């Protein structure tokens, strides 16, 4: 019984750590509990694997398969917060009048609420998540070159940027150098920590029971 309990505790710890690693990469995820996030993604992973097997077995054609994978990818990205809002609002009402004036208003772009253009300019790029259609591998992956080159920038323990252009982001948002930001502004840089396959692709929802 003790051995079984220990294995269960080890598995739980692996799941928790993987979830925390994911939340550093996807700080805007709609599920902030690391264990719950992993469980939700694992169900999506299983769904993607089933779709890949069905496609290889000829159960549906390419067009149907692309529709299914696009729908799954949209759900995955929504859960991970891996999207960029086209017109983020400030919450303030625009002073333009309804009708033709509003339709051509550069402040609210026809929405009636002031658009936060700074949020558009400063928003970090999305992480290149994709659905792998080869049933021999995991379904939910991150591009290998991004996993290799990306860095996580944190401030006071909170992720503020994840991507491959960290130095450019620092210069755009701060007047000093990266060295100054690290020494005097409370920033820290970490490499991306996530499960990877033999090809270097990031594995979003690995089967951690294989390692327990």
matplotlib code that plots the C-alpha trace (Angstrom):
import matplotlib.pyplot as plt

x = [0.0, 2.8, 4.4, 1.2, 0.6, 4.2, 3.7, 0.5, 2.1, 5.0, 2.6, 0.6, 3.9, 4.9, 1.5, 1.6, 5.1, 4.2, 1.1, 3.3, 5.7, 2.8, 1.5, 4.8, 4.6, 0.8, 0.2, -3.2, -4.6, -8.2, -7.5, -4.9, -4.9, -1.9, -3.4, -6.8, -5.1, -3.1, -6.2, -8.2, -5.3, -4.9, -8.5, -7.9, -4.7, -6.7, -9.2, -6.5, -4.9, -8.2, -8.7, -5.2, -5.9, -9.3, -7.8, -5.0, -7.6, -9.6, -12.6, -12.8, -11.2, -8.6, -11.2, -13.1, -9.9, -8.7, -12.0, -11.8, -8.2, -8.9, -11.8, -9.6, -6.7, -9.1, -10.3, -6.7, -5.6, -8.6, -7.9, -4.2, -5.1, -2.9, -4.8, -4.6, -7.7, -8.1, -9.7, -9.0, -11.3, -10.3, -13.8, -14.3, -17.1, -16.1, -17.4, -18.2, -21.8, -23.5, -23.8, -21.3, -19.1, -18.7, -18.2, -15.1, -14.0, -10.2, -10.5, -13.1, -13.1, -16.8, -17.2, -18.4, -15.6, -12.1, -9.7, -6.5, -4.0, -1.1, -2.2, -2.2, 1.3, 2.8, 0.9, 3.4, 3.2, 1.3, 3.1, 3.1, 0.9, -0.2, -2.0, 0.2, -1.7, 0.8, -0.8, 2.6, 3.3, 1.6, -1.2, -0.7, 2.7, 4.8, 7.2, 10.7, 12.5, 10.3, 11.0, 14.7, 15.0, 12.2, 12.9, 10.6, 10.9, 9.6, 9.2, 8.5, 7.7, 5.1, 5.6, 5.5, 6.9, 7.5, 9.0, 12.1, 12.5, 13.1, 15.8, 13.6, 10.7, 12.9, 14.1, 10.6, 9.2, 12.1, 14.7, 17.6, 19.5, 18.7, 21.5, 20.0, 16.6, 17.9, 20.1, 17.9, 14.3, 13.5, 13.5, 14.7, 15.1, 14.4, 14.6, 11.4, 10.9, 8.5, 8.5, 10.0, 10.0, 13.0, 12.6, 12.7, 9.0, 7.3, 4.7, 1.7, -0.1, 2.3, 1.2, 3.0, 1.8, 4.6, 7.2, 5.6]
y = [0.0, 2.4, 1.8, 2.4, 5.6, 6.8, 6.2, 8.1, 11.0, 11.0, 11.1, 14.0, 15.9, 15.3, 16.5, 19.6, 20.5, 20.1, 22.3, 25.0, 24.8, 25.3, 28.3, 30.0, 29.6, 30.4, 32.8, 33.8, 30.3, 30.2, 27.4, 28.5, 25.4, 23.4, 19.9, 20.8, 22.4, 19.2, 17.0, 19.2, 19.2, 15.4, 14.9, 17.1, 15.2, 11.9, 13.4, 14.5, 11.1, 9.5, 11.9, 11.0, 7.3, 7.7, 9.8, 7.2, 4.5, 6.3, 7.0, 10.5, 12.5, 15.3, 18.1, 16.6, 15.9, 19.5, 20.8, 18.6, 19.5, 23.3, 23.0, 21.2, 23.6, 26.6, 25.0, 24.2, 27.8, 29.2, 27.1, 28.1, 31.8, 31.6, 34.1, 37.8, 39.9, 42.0, 44.9, 44.9, 47.5, 49.9, 49.9, 53.6, 54.8, 56.5, 60.1, 59.5, 59.5, 56.4, 56.0, 57.0, 58.8, 55.8, 53.4, 55.5, 56.4, 55.7, 55.7, 52.8, 51.3, 51.2, 49.3, 52.2, 51.6, 53.0, 50.5, 49.9, 50.2, 50.0, 46.5, 45.6, 46.9, 45.4, 42.0, 39.1, 36.8, 33.7, 30.4, 28.2, 25.3, 22.8, 19.5, 16.6, 14.2, 11.4, 8.8, 7.5, 10.7, 13.1, 15.3, 18.6, 20.1, 23.3, 24.0, 22.8, 26.0, 28.0, 25.6, 25.7, 29.5, 30.9, 32.5, 33.3, 36.8, 37.2, 40.1, 39.6, 35.9, 36.7, 35.9, 39.1, 37.8, 34.4, 34.2, 34.3, 38.1, 38.9, 41.5, 43.4, 43.3, 44.7, 47.6, 48.4, 48.6, 49.9, 52.6, 50.6, 47.6, 43.9, 43.9, 46.9, 45.4, 42.2, 44.0, 46.9, 46.3, 42.9, 41.0, 37.4, 35.2, 31.5, 29.0, 27.2, 24.1, 21.5, 17.9, 17.3, 14.4, 13.1, 15.8, 18.6, 19.5, 20.6, 18.1, 19.9, 16.9, 13.9, 10.7, 11.1, 7.7, 6.2, 7.8, 6.9]
z = [0.0, 0.9, -2.5, -4.4, -2.4, -3.1, -6.8, -6.8, -5.0, -7.5, -10.4, -8.8, -8.4, -12.0, -13.2, -10.9, -12.1, -15.8, -15.2, -13.6, -16.6, -18.9, -16.9, -17.3, -21.0, -21.1, -18.2, -19.7, -19.6, -18.6, -16.1, -13.6, -11.5, -12.9, -12.2, -13.6, -16.7, -17.3, -17.0, -19.5, -22.0, -21.6, -22.6, -25.7, -26.4, -26.4, -28.8, -31.1, -31.1, -31.9, -34.8, -36.2, -36.1, -37.7, -40.5, -41.1, -41.2, -43.8, -41.6, -42.9, -45.7, -45.5, -45.6, -42.7, -40.8, -41.3, -40.0, -36.9, -36.1, -36.6, -34.2, -31.6, -32.0, -31.4, -28.2, -27.1, -27.7, -26.0, -22.9, -22.9, -23.5, -26.6, -28.6, -29.4, -29.2, -32.3, -30.6, -26.9, -25.2, -22.4, -21.0, -21.8, -24.1, -27.2, -27.8, -31.5, -32.7, -34.0, -37.7, -40.4, -37.9, -35.6, -38.6, -39.5, -36.0, -35.6, -31.8, -31.4, -34.9, -34.9, -31.6, -29.4, -26.9, -26.9, -28.4, -26.4, -29.2, -26.8, -25.8, -29.5, -30.0, -26.8, -26.8, -26.9, -29.9, -29.6, -29.0, -32.2, -31.0, -33.7, -34.0, -35.1, -37.5, -37.2, -34.8, -33.8, -31.8, -29.5, -30.9, -29.1, -29.9, -30.0, -32.9, -32.2, -33.2, -30.8, -27.9, -28.7, -28.9, -26.6, -23.3, -20.3, -18.9, -15.4, -13.0, -9.3, -10.1, -12.8, -16.5, -18.6, -21.8, -23.5, -27.0, -29.2, -29.3, -25.7, -26.2, -28.7, -26.2, -23.4, -25.6, -26.8, -23.3, -21.3, -21.9, -20.5, -21.6, -20.8, -18.3, -16.5, -16.5, -14.9, -12.4, -11.3, -12.4, -10.9, -14.2, -14.5, -17.6, -17.7, -20.5, -21.6, -19.5, -21.1, -22.1, -25.5, -28.0, -29.9, -32.5, -30.0, -30.3, -27.1, -25.8, -24.2, -22.8, -22.2, -20.6, -17.3, -16.1, -18.4, -16.1, -12.8]

ax = plt.figure().add_subplot(projection="3d")
ax.plot(x, y, z, "-o")
ax.set_aspect("equal")
plt.show()
